């Protein structure tokens, strides 16, 4: 029992540190500033479900999927960096807003809910939460299981960690809504641009790490 609790605590701390749901909460603030509270809560709930599913898939089938499609960890990091950078540029340089009359005409012609983009999977789940670093961490942890002598069914620990992280993720997401009310529209715009810049930096760093690992695997640079 002691080993189970210890592994769950260590796994949850490591996963939370790498996935960093607080960052996902700030992205939520930037992307859903004008969403109705009900729609924002739906996005949060769906993102929580997606994150849990992706975590379990990565643990049980991540390495197999990457092998089937010939995807390497450096390639995963590089692709994730490009996606994060693309999302960051969109937040840093948002498209020009339409005029009030035009916006009212569009809302009258079409239901407002259908105009709101779905951000639950992209980018909240991937790559903000279950990005290249998280996926690499999970696959690496799964690969070390045969080398360890567990005295309990490891599946219980895996599912427990996934569910506890989902709870932490959900709490961070729901905690963003009160902050949103304090920021106001101008504060949300400023937050979006700051987060966009940070996401571009994070994406570039992901890409740099991927290129570094790729060159290192080719023996072009020293370890």
N, C-alpha and C positions, 0 to 999 in steps of 0.2 A: 504493500500500500504506500509506503514511504517513497519507493522508487517511482511509482505512478504519479504521485503528487509532484515530486521533484521534476520529473520529465515534463509534465504539463506546464508547470510554472516557467521552467527554462524555455520551453518551446513557445509559450505564449509571449514571454518577454522578447525573445528574439524576433518572432514574427511581427509583433507590434512595433518594435524599433525599426525594422526594415520597411514594412508596409506603410507605417506612419499615417494612421487614419486622420490625424489632426490636419495634415496637408490636404487630404481629400475633403475635409470639412471646409477649408478655406476656398477650395475650388468650387464646392457646392455654393458657397456664398456668392462667388463671382458669376456663376452660370445661371443661377435661379433667383436672382434678385427681384425679378418682376413676375415670378410665378405665384399663383394663388397658394396659400398655405396648404390646402388639400392636395394640390398637384405636387408640391415640393415633398410632402410627406409620402406620397405614392412613389416618387422617385427614390426617396431614401429607403423605403421598404424593399423595393425591387432591387436596388443596388446591394442591399444587405443579403438578399437571397442569392444574387449573382456572385457576390464575393465568396459566400460559403461554398457554392457549387464549384467555382473555379479553384478554390483552395484544395478541395477534395480531389478534383480531376487532376490537378498538378501533382498531388502526392501519389495517387495510385496509377496514373497513366501519363504523366507529363513526359517522362523520359522516353516511353514507347512512342508517343506522338511525335516527339522531336526526332527520334530515330527514323520513323516511317517517312517523314517529310525531309529528312536530311538537314535538320536545323541544328546548328551548333549554338552553344551559349554566347560566344561572341556575336554571332548573327542575331540572336535574340536581343542582346543588349543594344546593338546598333539599330535594329528595327524599332525597338521601344524608344530609343532616343529620338529618332526621326518623328515618331508619332507624337511624343510629348512636346517636341519643338514646334510641330505644326499647330497643335492645340494652343500652345503658349503664344505664338504669333497671332492667332485669331483673337485671343483675349487682349493682347497688347495693342493691336490695331483693329478694333472692332469696325464693322461696316457702318456707313453713315446711316443715321436714323431717318426714317420716313417722317413726313410732316404729319401733324395731328389729324388733319382732314383725311389724308390718305389712309392713315392707320385706322380711323373710325370706319371708313368705307370698307376696308378689308375685314374688320371685325364684324361688320354687319352682314357681309356676304358669306362669311365662313365662321364656323364655330371657333372661338378663341382657343379652346383646349387643343384643337388639332394643329394650331400654329406653334405650339410650344415643343421644342425639340426634346427628344428622349435622351437624357444624359446619364441614365442609370448604369448602362453597361460601358459606354464610351462617353466621357473619359473617367467617370467615377470608379467603376470596377477595374477596367483596363484602359490605360496603363497607370492611373494615379495610385490605385491601391495594390492590385496584383500585377505589378509591372515586372520588368526583367529581373530586378534584384530579388523581388519576392519569389518569383518562379524559380530562379536559380537556387535560392536558399531552400525551398521546399524540395526540389529535385535532389539537391545534394544531401539533405537530411534523409530522404527516402532511400538513397543509395547506400547509406551507412547502416541501415537496419540489420542486414544479414551479418554484419561484423559484431553486433552487440548481443549480449545474452540477456534478453528481457525475461523477467519472471512473470509477466502478465501478457495479456493479449494487447499488442501494440495498437490495434485498430481502435480500442476504447480511448487511448490517449490522443490519437489523431483526430477522432470525431469530437472529443472534448475540447481540444485546442481550437478546432475550426468553429465550434459553436460559441466558445468564450470570446474568440476574436470577433465573431459576427456581432456579439452583444456590445463589445467595446466600440466597434465601428458604428453601430446604430446609435449608441449614446453620443458619440462625437458628432454624427450627422444631425441629430435632433438638437443638440446643444448649439448648433450654428444658427438656428432660427431666431432665438432671442438677440443674438449679436446683430443679425440682419436688421432687426427693427431699430436698433440703436444707430446703425451706420447711416441709414437713409439712402436715397437714390445716388447722391453724389459720392457718398462713402462707398457704395457698392461699385460704382464706376472706378474709383481710385483703387479699391481692392482688386478689381478685375485686372487692371493694368499692372499693378505690382505683382500679382500672382502670375500674370502672363509672362512678365520678365523673368520671374524665378523659374517658371516651367521651361522657358527657353534655355536658361542656364542649366537646369537639371537635365534636359534632353541632350544638350551638347555634351555634358559630362558623361551621360550614358553612352553616347556615340563614341566619345574619346576612349572610354573604358573598353568598348567593344572592339575598336580598331587596335588598341594596345594588346588585348588578349589575342586577337587574330594574328598580329605580327609576331607575338610571342610564340604562338603555336606553330608558326612557319619558321621559327628560328631566326628571324630577322633582327630581333632585339634580345638582349640578355635578360634572364629572369631576375 
